[in-house]
Amino acid sequence: MLKRSSVAYFRIVILGSGNVATQLGLALRQNGLHITQVYSRNRRHASALASLLKASPVTALGKIEKNADLYILAVKDDAIPVLAKKLKLKDRLLIHTSGSVGMEVLKPASTTTGVIYPLQTLSKDRKINWRKVPLCLESNTKSGKTLLEKIAGRVSEDIVWLNTEERRLVHLSAVFACNFTNHMYVIAENLLKKKKFPFRLLHPLVLETALKATEIGPLPAQTGPAARSDDKTMKKHLKMLTTDKNYRAIYSNLSKSIKRK
């Protein structure tokens, strides 16, 4: 499978046109890698990303080239096994980018499979410093591992080899650290909006909280009424949330969790 001496000459096909496909595709291209095709069922989406990556858009699986060196399934988790069952790539390296999907779902498509899971929140219009993004890798063959290591090394300084179980645990921790945390920002913004206050009031607090967690560790950085067992203040907060049972339950459960720690 590995016939070319330099990754610059590898042919890469990306299946998907969303946030991960866009950001990873741009990172690969900016680091000298050649993307030949972008697949999406939506022609407009395929064409838009293909234009960015100087590739050819494809909207039919039957038109995907069969001799590329790497095929990247950067699609929603539920779509990964569906597409894998339709692709016939023999021994060509096929990978997905999910944090929670096992590598075994790719077996119907190829004998050489793997994973590149970028441990970062990605949006199409955000600039990312890919050199600092941990890339969690997995492969079922020596040749696949060699190729993934070469490609990932072009993009990031932080390469981590994880099996499926380990990757799922990392993904779970990322949901708590990123997705749930961001939802707390949404709640905070909604509370501020009741008095027409802008979310920017919390910007310095949000940034300092993140800095403290990364510099001294999350547990030592914990502050607030629950951390100091200030039951009087917590009762006042719960009273303020009487009209919103959902926010009240979240406040109560998180406070209990913090107190237990």
C-alpha positions as CSV (number, residue, x, y, z in Angstrom):
1,M,0.0,0.0,0.0
2,L,2.8,2.5,0.9
3,K,4.5,3.0,-2.5
4,R,5.3,6.7,-2.5
5,S,8.4,7.8,-0.6
6,S,7.0,11.2,0.5
7,V,3.6,12.1,2.1
8,A,3.5,15.1,-0.2
9,Y,2.7,12.7,-3.0
10,F,0.0,10.8,-1.2
11,R,-3.5,11.0,-2.6
12,I,-6.2,11.7,0.0
13,V,-9.9,11.5,-0.4
14,I,-12.2,13.2,2.2
15,L,-15.7,12.0,2.6
16,G,-17.7,14.7,4.4
17,S,-18.0,18.5,4.2
18,G,-18.8,19.6,7.7
19,N,-16.7,21.2,10.5
20,V,-14.2,18.3,10.9
21,A,-13.8,17.7,7.2
22,T,-13.2,21.4,6.5
23,Q,-10.8,22.0,9.3
24,L,-8.8,18.8,8.9
25,G,-8.8,19.1,5.2
26,L,-7.4,22.7,5.4
27,A,-4.8,21.5,7.9
28,L,-3.6,18.7,5.6
29,R,-3.4,21.0,2.6
30,Q,-1.6,23.7,4.4
31,N,1.0,21.2,5.4
32,G,1.8,20.1,1.9
33,L,-0.6,17.1,1.5
34,H,-2.6,16.5,-1.6
35,I,-6.4,16.1,-1.4
36,T,-7.8,14.8,-4.7
37,Q,-11.5,14.5,-4.0
38,V,-14.2,15.7,-1.6
39,Y,-17.4,13.6,-1.3
40,S,-20.7,14.9,-0.1
41,R,-24.2,13.9,-1.1
42,N,-24.9,17.7,-1.3
43,R,-23.3,19.1,-4.4
44,R,-23.1,22.6,-3.1
45,H,-21.3,21.4,0.0
46,A,-18.9,19.2,-1.9
47,S,-18.1,21.9,-4.3
48,A,-17.5,24.5,-1.6
49,L,-15.0,22.4,0.3
50,A,-13.4,21.0,-2.8
51,S,-12.8,24.6,-4.0
52,L,-11.0,25.4,-0.7
53,L,-8.9,22.3,-0.9
54,K,-8.2,22.5,-4.7
55,A,-9.8,19.1,-5.1
56,S,-12.6,17.6,-7.2
57,P,-16.1,17.5,-5.8
58,V,-17.9,14.1,-5.9
59,T,-21.5,13.4,-5.0
60,A,-21.7,9.7,-5.9
61,L,-19.8,7.0,-4.0
62,G,-19.2,5.1,-7.3
63,K,-17.2,8.0,-8.6
64,I,-14.7,8.0,-5.8
65,E,-11.2,7.0,-7.0
66,K,-10.0,3.6,-5.9
67,N,-6.3,4.1,-5.8
68,A,-5.8,6.9,-3.2
69,D,-3.5,6.3,-0.3
70,L,-5.8,7.5,2.4
71,Y,-9.6,7.8,2.7
72,I,-11.0,10.0,5.6
73,L,-14.6,9.5,6.8
74,A,-15.2,12.9,8.4
75,V,-19.0,12.4,8.8
76,K,-21.5,12.1,11.7
77,D,-21.0,9.0,13.8
78,D,-24.2,7.3,12.6
79,A,-23.1,7.7,9.0
80,I,-19.7,6.0,9.4
81,P,-20.9,2.3,9.3
82,V,-23.4,3.2,6.6
83,L,-20.8,4.5,4.3
84,A,-18.3,1.8,5.2
85,K,-20.7,-0.9,4.0
86,K,-20.9,0.8,0.6
87,L,-17.2,1.5,0.1
88,K,-15.0,-1.3,-1.5
89,L,-11.4,-0.2,-1.0
90,K,-9.6,-3.6,-0.6
91,D,-6.4,-2.8,1.3
92,R,-6.4,1.0,1.0
93,L,-6.2,2.9,4.3
94,L,-9.6,4.0,5.5
95,I,-10.0,6.0,8.7
96,H,-12.7,7.9,10.5
97,T,-12.4,10.9,12.8
98,S,-14.8,10.0,15.6
99,G,-14.0,9.9,19.3
100,S,-16.6,7.3,20.2
101,V,-16.9,5.0,17.2
102,G,-14.9,1.8,17.1
103,M,-12.5,1.1,14.3
104,E,-14.2,-2.3,13.6
105,V,-17.1,-0.6,11.8
106,L,-14.7,0.1,8.9
107,K,-14.0,-3.6,8.2
108,P,-16.6,-4.1,5.4
109,A,-14.7,-1.4,3.4
110,S,-11.0,-2.3,3.8
111,T,-8.6,-4.6,5.5
112,T,-6.5,-1.6,6.5
113,T,-8.3,0.8,8.8
114,G,-7.6,3.5,11.4
115,V,-8.6,6.6,13.2
116,I,-7.5,10.2,13.5
117,Y,-9.5,11.8,16.3
118,P,-8.6,15.5,16.7
119,L,-9.1,16.4,20.4
120,Q,-10.4,19.9,19.7
121,T,-13.7,21.7,19.2
122,L,-13.9,22.5,15.5
123,S,-16.0,25.0,13.6
124,K,-15.6,25.9,9.9
125,D,-14.9,29.6,10.5
126,R,-12.5,29.3,13.4
127,K,-8.7,29.4,13.0
128,I,-7.0,26.5,14.8
129,N,-3.4,26.1,15.8
130,W,-3.1,22.5,14.7
131,R,0.4,22.2,15.9
132,K,-1.0,22.1,19.5
133,V,-4.0,19.9,18.8
134,P,-3.6,16.3,20.2
135,L,-4.3,13.8,17.4
136,C,-5.5,10.5,18.8
137,L,-4.5,7.7,16.4
138,E,-5.3,4.0,15.9
139,S,-4.6,1.5,13.2
140,N,-5.0,-2.2,12.7
141,T,-1.9,-2.7,10.5
142,K,1.8,-1.7,10.6
143,S,1.6,0.0,7.2
144,G,-1.4,1.9,8.3
145,K,0.3,3.1,11.5
146,T,3.4,4.2,9.5
147,L,1.3,6.3,7.1
148,L,-0.9,7.8,9.9
149,E,2.2,8.7,11.8
150,K,3.7,10.5,8.8
151,I,0.5,12.4,8.0
152,A,-0.4,13.3,11.6
153,G,3.2,14.4,12.2
154,R,2.9,17.0,9.4
155,V,-0.1,18.5,11.1
156,S,0.5,18.3,14.9
157,E,3.3,18.1,17.4
158,D,1.1,16.1,19.8
159,I,0.5,12.5,18.5
160,V,-1.2,10.0,20.9
161,W,-1.8,6.3,20.1
162,L,-5.0,5.1,21.8
163,N,-7.1,1.9,21.4
164,T,-10.8,2.3,21.0
165,E,-11.7,2.0,24.7
166,E,-9.1,4.6,25.6
167,R,-10.3,6.9,22.9
168,R,-13.9,6.6,24.1
169,L,-12.8,7.6,27.6
170,V,-10.9,10.6,26.2
171,H,-14.0,11.6,24.2
172,L,-16.2,11.3,27.2
173,S,-13.9,13.6,29.2
174,A,-13.9,16.1,26.3
175,V,-17.7,16.2,26.4
176,F,-17.6,17.3,30.0
177,A,-14.7,19.7,29.5
178,C,-16.0,21.3,26.3
179,N,-19.7,20.6,25.4
180,F,-21.1,20.6,28.9
181,T,-19.0,23.6,29.9
182,N,-20.2,25.5,26.8
183,H,-23.8,24.7,27.8
184,M,-23.1,26.4,31.1
185,Y,-22.1,29.5,29.1
186,V,-25.5,29.3,27.3
187,I,-27.3,29.2,30.6
188,A,-25.2,32.1,32.0
189,E,-25.9,34.2,28.9
190,N,-29.7,33.4,29.2
191,L,-29.7,34.6,32.8
192,L,-27.9,37.8,31.9
193,K,-30.4,38.5,29.1
194,K,-33.2,38.7,31.6
195,K,-31.7,42.1,32.6
196,K,-30.3,42.8,29.2
197,F,-26.7,42.4,30.3
198,P,-24.2,41.3,27.6
199,F,-22.3,38.0,27.9
200,R,-19.1,40.0,27.6
201,L,-19.3,40.8,31.3
202,L,-18.2,37.2,31.9
203,H,-15.4,37.1,29.3
204,P,-12.6,37.8,31.8
205,L,-14.0,35.3,34.2
206,V,-14.4,32.6,31.5
207,L,-10.8,33.1,30.3
208,E,-9.3,33.2,33.8
209,T,-11.2,30.0,34.8
210,A,-9.8,28.2,31.7
211,L,-6.2,29.5,32.4
212,K,-6.3,28.4,36.1
213,A,-7.6,24.9,35.2
214,T,-4.7,24.4,32.7
215,E,-2.1,26.0,34.9
216,I,-2.8,24.7,38.4
217,G,-5.3,21.9,37.7
218,P,-9.1,21.8,37.8
219,L,-9.5,20.7,41.4
220,P,-7.2,23.4,43.0
221,A,-8.9,26.0,40.7
222,Q,-12.4,25.3,42.0
223,T,-14.0,28.2,43.8
224,G,-17.6,29.3,44.5
225,P,-20.3,28.8,47.1
226,A,-20.4,25.0,46.8
227,A,-16.7,24.7,47.1
228,R,-16.7,26.6,50.4
229,S,-20.0,25.0,51.6
230,D,-21.8,28.3,51.6
231,D,-25.3,26.9,52.0
232,K,-26.9,30.3,52.6
233,T,-25.8,31.7,49.3
234,M,-26.8,28.5,47.4
235,K,-30.3,28.7,48.9
236,K,-30.6,32.3,47.6
237,H,-29.5,31.2,44.2
238,L,-32.0,28.3,44.1
239,K,-34.8,30.7,45.1
240,M,-33.9,32.9,42.2
241,L,-34.3,29.9,39.9
242,T,-37.7,28.9,41.2
243,T,-39.4,29.6,37.9
244,D,-36.9,27.5,35.9
245,K,-36.9,23.9,37.1
246,N,-34.3,22.8,34.6
247,Y,-31.7,25.4,35.7
248,R,-32.6,24.8,39.3
249,A,-31.9,21.0,38.9
250,I,-28.6,21.7,37.1
251,Y,-27.5,24.1,39.8
252,S,-28.5,21.7,42.6
253,N,-26.8,18.6,41.1
254,L,-23.6,20.4,40.2
255,S,-23.4,22.0,43.6
256,K,-23.8,18.6,45.3
257,S,-21.1,17.2,43.0
258,I,-18.7,20.0,43.9
259,K,-19.3,19.6,47.6
260,R,-18.6,15.9,47.4
261,K,-15.2,16.6,45.8
